[in-house]
């Protein structure tokens, strides 16, 4: 299928994501982020057969790497790179890393980029992360009850429920479907089945959010290599072809409470650039730190009109074998949120899905996959949004 | 009909005294611009001097026009609630002790959307009034309550964390001979104080107001000579753990010139009572108050230093007195730093000349001792850290902030 030109953007020229790597998450880790990056690199080498010394680009996302910057990893792991990117966009880092690396690859600035997101989770890491998340948060949000992201998303959820008449049951359908998917993913941190009653009866955390609306912070890493098709073929590898991407920050700043993300501004470009429509997408991985943001993505990414996600969710089966396969790993809600890797989880799974290598979570015949990212509750809303479309063989 | 909170039951001596915990204390430099407003009980936010846009959270340039000229200026405090949530689970030990906590997203009439702690009777869609408060870490936070309905938020334990309300608290006035003492005892009792202990030095000396103080009921007169370490120590051994609000009212006002040989003696006397007296109080009462800062509704809550505006600038003709006030202001700052993290508020109350015998020669306006007393109580109930009482004090604050040399020269003329 030929790529179409959209506006002034150049189509992606033969850019592939290969060697998807997901490490098994741990609720708490005794190892630092650097250890998880090392483990991710070993995973990339094992998956690609290409030694890490041949990676001349590194795109890194981590909340817990301090005091190290990304460049320190070159010496730490004996790499000599000519291109480095450090992504600090939370759950949108994965999308952004692809966008940056793809253009550098096309220009020939770099040949093989290791895109890695890794975070540790010591016993007190998460509280410290919340306490110092951003200046606005530190000055104006956290001191008012220290509810963290849960409280910020409670407000978005409240407002969304009021505006569109959505209920907890509607959100619950998303979470329950994802738990079903997680039971097929051996790496998922949540291993117990969950019913809608379990969801509704869960311990309240920050009203209206209950325990199963919130992700479990874990340690872990997700990684993949990005390269030109010629490089991929030279090494005898296959991969997912990058078809299009979008990215937006601080969209709709005048909305009193966030009920849509930047995807709504750019969604036509996402599909236009790839020459496809939402109906063509075989498998979708949304960013799911809370179910309300999943609903916003269903709408803003064109799968249903604004405000109709509740109906969309009840009209569809969101499990792997369902009518709308969604977050096939179980998503962050059931697989766990490994810090910045939360935004890479869906990307790595999309690469596996469209290349037919997802194993137990494979959606049959998946060729066109969408992965979406969302990040950084800097103050009262998420600032970053982005999405990519990947195509498998024949697309 | 709001029922006033009942007096807490006597403490079970076998129960552990809750140790003070700190709420999250990190703030940016820009956010400290709100600390002054909170300390003075004002609602003020960063206001652009170029385009008048009000911005929040605190920024370093205006998001509308990028001007760097942002001044923290008083703004209307009305707003409408967009969303309220109840935080049931927090990761911070301070809030884990206090949950559930109500937090709201509020669209302020002056522009910005704020996040605030709110009173439990706040709901989405209602009108609220926001106020800037200092939390137990001494850092600025915003609290909101419904625009209509009870103006008193005392029923909310989260509000009580932000203020030092005398209700059910035991107070110590350190210098009963200060003309403020009688109206202050009255005002504290009117605010619901459980007891007011009043220190009197040299009780053999005539003290006309003793009978009036005792007639108030719930007032106890005790020997307290601030110039005598043993006297302070003896009182602390009886009352140290029973003092929730300490009000240091030492007044030793004598005219004098630095050229006079008698000034040295006057300065020593005045320092003994005011500054050294404060040090003695800090030594004997400070540690136990600091340890009782989170003793729930019986907690130590505040230390009030009654100061003159001449703590900032020497008053011609009152050199020694002014020096004691400057020293006492410095003491107050030191005390606040020592009390950090304890939850005990250190309140500076600045007054101009009071309507008292020693200042008979001064023309009005002078501030009435009863006005000082009422404002001290209001400042405690509002959780303030600094209050300027009376027209002269407010005039002084404004001019001293604008140009200290102007007001220094002006004082020469008086």
Interface residues (C-beta under 8 A of the other chain):
Chain A: X126 X127 X130 X131 X132 X135 X136 X138 X139 X140 X141 X142 X143 X144 X145 X146 X147 X148 X150 X151 X154 X155 X158 X159 X162 X203 X204 X205 X206 X207 X208 X256 X257 X379 X380
Chain B: X23 X24 X26 X27 X28 X30 X31 X56 X57 X58 X82 X83 X84 X85 X86 X87 X88 X89 X90 X91 X92 X94 X95 X99 X101 X102 X103 X105 X107 X113 X114 X115 X116 X117 X124 X135 X137 X139 X141 X142
